[in-house]
Amino acid sequence: MSEQYDFVAIGDIVIDAFIELNKEAADVSQDMDTGRQTLHMPFGQKLPYDEVVVINAVGNSPNAAVSAHRLGLKTALVTNLGQDRNGKDCLETLRHEGIHTDYVKLHEGKFTNYHYVLRYGPERTILIKHEKFPYILPDFAVPPRYLYFSSIGEHGLPFHFEIANYVKEHGSKLVFQPGTFQIKLGYEALKAVYQVTDIFFCNLEEAQEILATTEQHVPTLLRRFKELGPRLPVITDGPHGAYVVDEDDQAWHMPMYPDPKPPMDRTGAGDSFASTFTTAIALGKSPAEALTWGPVNSMSVVQYVGAQEGLLTVAELQAHLENRPVEYQATKID
């Protein structure tokens, strides 16, 4: 009988080309009311850039798969690649990382997704284009313990219901970290997915968009998600930390793990947090304990360019926890 995977990530894969913009040629403005920042680049000029770094096999779900594997889980990825040089490079990278690629499909006549990340200090704007791949759930020999579902293209709505039905029929635990398209759909369109979700992740602004509300109190938002299905809803709020409501309806808050130096690139911070929290739960940790794990990996990831170089092993993560500041503790909140 085939071995059971602990963690199978499902979602689109991309190559990211990180272009570090020259700060003298491009600038940023900030809205004084909302705090929203906008990148400005003048038309009609040749703009210098400082550096370009190309990173293969990234995206919400591939990032999560690499994270879970480094933390000790038996991990596979369900995704689609073009039958091109970029696709072969991604496949080689996944195998180098120890990710099982039985469910990675290469498609003749298709191009591997390729994104451009415009970096301005630690912040970034991403230029995206998704190839239209067919989404088909594999025939798993043994149901995986956890299915980690994240960003896919806009044509993939029926695939959501296929995953929901699989979870109901086979008992795998579903982890849902919605991408941009899935967030825009809101709750009603993906009701079947939310109802079978075990662990759910989003940030505060995404929670408000999904629930069509202006509610700011994070525990209230978490409990609303809990009513809709997810057993463990988790919301992050940037520098204000992360929150979870556990099975006993107790809300917990976790501050950020302090950065050892200013962040280099914030790409992948959310993926590392969500996959690390999930891995901790899969390893038998309580929600409060899992909440202490996630920010440590996020802290490490933002010290590097790209979403995967800074991902930690269990031993490395535990070393950070052993040396954590006294105030880095999960606390109960109302």
Residue pairs with C-beta under 8 A, 6 or more apart in sequence:
1 141
1 142
2 141
2 142
3 74
3 142
4 74
4 142
4 143
4 144
4 145
5 74
5 75
5 76
5 100
5 140
5 142
5 144
5 145
6 68
6 73
6 74
6 75
6 144
6 145
6 146
6 282
7 64
7 65
7 68
7 69
7 73
7 74
7 75
7 76
7 144
7 145
7 146
7 148
7 278
7 279
7 282
8 75
8 76
8 77
8 78
8 103
8 140
8 144
8 146
8 147
8 148
9 61
9 62
9 64
9 65
9 68
9 75
9 76
9 77
9 78
9 79
9 148
9 149
9 150
9 275
10 61
10 77
10 78
10 79
10 137
10 147
10 148
10 149
10 150
10 152
10 163
11 59
11 60
11 61
11 62
11 78
11 79
11 149
11 150
11 151
11 152
11 179
12 59
12 60
12 61
12 79
12 80
12 113
12 130
12 133
12 151
12 152
12 153
12 179
13 57
13 58
13 59
13 61
13 62
13 77
13 79
13 80
13 81
13 90
13 104
13 112
13 113
14 58
14 59
14 112
14 113
14 114
14 115
14 128
15 54
15 55
15 56
15 57
15 58
15 86
15 89
15 90
15 112
15 113
15 114
15 115
16 54
16 55
16 58
16 115
16 116
16 117
16 126
16 267
16 306
16 307
17 52
17 53
17 54
17 55
17 114
17 115
17 116
17 117
18 51
18 52
18 53
18 54
18 55
18 117
18 119
18 124
18 265
18 267
18 305
18 306
19 49
19 51
19 52
19 116
19 117
19 118
19 119
20 49
20 50
20 51
20 52
20 53
20 119
21 39
21 41
21 47
21 49
21 50
21 118
21 119
21 120
22 47
22 48
22 49
22 50
23 120
23 121
25 41
25 45
25 47
25 48
25 49
26 39
26 40
26 41
26 47
26 120
27 39
27 40
28 37
28 38
28 39
28 40
28 120
28 123
29 37
29 38
29 40
30 36
30 37
30 38
31 37
31 38
37 123
39 118
39 120
39 125
41 47
53 305
53 306
55 305
55 306
55 307
55 308
56 86
56 89
56 90
56 92
56 93
57 89
57 90
57 91
57 93
57 94
57 97
58 268
58 306
58 307
58 308
59 79
59 113
59 150
59 151
60 150
60 151
60 177
60 179
60 271
61 77
61 78
61 79
61 148
61 149
61 150
61 151
62 77
62 79
62 94
62 99
63 268
63 271
63 272
63 275
63 307
63 308
63 311
64 148
64 150
64 177
64 271
64 274
64 275
64 278
65 75
65 76
65 77
65 94
65 97
65 99
65 148
65 275
66 75
66 97
66 99
66 308
66 311
67 271
67 272
67 275
67 276
67 279
67 297
67 308
67 311
68 75
68 148
68 275
68 278
68 279
68 282
69 75
69 97
69 98
69 99
70 311
70 312
70 313
70 314
71 276
71 279
71 283
71 312
71 313
71 314
71 317
72 279
72 283
72 313
72 314
73 279
73 282
73 283
74 100
75 98
75 99
75 100
76 99
76 100
76 101
76 102
76 103
76 144
77 94
77 99
77 100
77 101
77 103
77 104
78 103
78 104
78 137
78 138
79 103
79 104
79 105
80 104
80 105
80 106
80 107
80 110
80 131
80 133
80 134
80 135
81 87
81 90
81 91
81 104
81 105
81 106
81 107
81 110
81 112
82 106
82 107
82 110
82 111
82 112
82 131
83 106
83 107
83 108
83 109
83 110
84 110
84 111
84 112
86 111
86 112
86 114
87 106
87 112
90 112
91 101
91 104
91 106
94 101
94 104
95 101
97 308
102 138
103 138
105 133
107 133
107 134
110 131
110 133
111 131
112 131
113 128
113 129
113 130
113 131
114 129
115 126
115 127
115 128
115 129
116 126
116 127
117 124
117 125
117 126
117 127
117 267
118 124
118 125
118 126
118 127
119 265
119 305
122 262
122 263
122 264
122 265
122 266
122 302
123 266
124 265
124 266
124 267
130 153
130 154
131 153
132 153
132 155
133 153
135 152
135 156
135 158
135 159
135 162
136 159
136 162
137 159
137 162
137 163
137 166
140 170
143 170
143 171
143 172
144 172
145 172
145 173
145 282
146 172
146 173
146 174
146 175
146 198
146 278
146 282
147 163
147 166
147 167
147 172
147 173
147 174
147 175
148 175
148 177
148 275
148 278
149 163
149 174
149 175
149 176
149 177
149 193
150 176
150 177
150 178
150 179
150 271
151 178
151 179
151 180
151 181
151 182
152 159
152 179
152 181
152 182
153 181
154 181
156 181
157 185
157 189
160 182
160 190
160 192
160 193
161 192
161 193
163 174
163 193
164 174
164 192
164 193
164 195
164 196
166 172
167 173
167 174
167 196
168 196
173 198
173 199
174 193
174 196
174 197
174 198
174 199
175 197
175 198
175 199
175 200
175 201
175 274
175 278
176 193
176 194
176 197
176 199
176 200
176 201
176 230
177 200
177 201
177 202
177 270
177 271
177 274
178 190
178 202
178 206
178 210
182 190
183 202
183 206
183 209
183 210
184 209
186 209
186 210
186 211
186 212
187 194
187 210
187 211
187 212
187 228
191 228
194 200
194 225
194 228
194 229
194 230
195 228
195 229
196 229
197 229
197 230
197 231
198 230
198 231
198 232
199 230
199 231
199 232
199 233
199 234
199 277
199 278
199 281
200 225
200 230
200 232
200 233
200 234
201 234
201 235
201 236
201 270
201 273
201 274
201 277
202 210
202 235
202 236
203 235
203 236
203 237
203 238
203 270
204 216
204 218
204 221
204 235
204 236
204 237
204 238
207 218
207 221
207 225
207 235
208 214
208 215
208 221
211 221
211 224
211 225
213 221
213 224
215 221
215 224
218 235
218 237
218 243
218 251
219 243
219 245
219 251
219 333
219 334
221 235
222 233
222 234
222 235
222 243
222 244
222 245
222 251
223 245
223 249
223 251
225 233
226 233
226 245
226 249
231 247
232 244
232 245
232 246
232 247
232 281
232 287
233 244
233 245
234 242
234 243
234 244
234 274
234 277
234 291
235 242
235 243
235 244
236 242
236 243
236 270
236 273
237 243
239 256
241 253
241 254
241 255
241 256
241 295
242 253
242 254
242 273
242 291
242 294
242 295
243 251
243 252
243 253
243 254
243 333
244 251
244 252
244 277
244 287
244 288
244 290
244 291
245 251
245 252
246 252
246 286
246 287
246 288
247 287
250 332
251 332
251 333
251 334
252 287
252 288
252 291
252 330
252 331
252 332
252 333
253 330
253 331
253 333
254 291
254 292
254 294
254 295
254 330
254 331
255 295
255 327
255 328
256 295
256 298
256 299
257 295
257 296
257 298
257 299
257 320
257 324
257 328
258 299
258 325
258 328
259 299
259 302
259 303
260 299
260 303
261 303
263 302
263 303
264 302
264 303
264 304
264 305
265 302
265 304
265 305
265 306
266 302
267 305
267 306
267 307
268 301
268 306
268 307
268 308
269 298
269 301
269 302
270 298
271 307
272 294
272 297
272 298
272 300
272 301
272 307
272 310
272 311
273 294
273 295
273 297
273 298
274 294
275 297
276 290
276 293
276 294
276 296
276 297
276 298
276 317
277 290
277 291
277 293
277 294
278 290
279 293
280 289
280 290
280 293
280 294
281 287
281 290
285 293
288 330
289 330
291 330
292 321
292 324
292 328
292 329
292 330
293 317
293 321
296 312
296 317
296 320
296 321
296 324
297 310
297 311
297 312
297 317
299 320
300 310
300 311
300 312
300 316
300 320
301 307
301 308
301 309
301 310
301 311
302 310
303 310
304 310
312 320
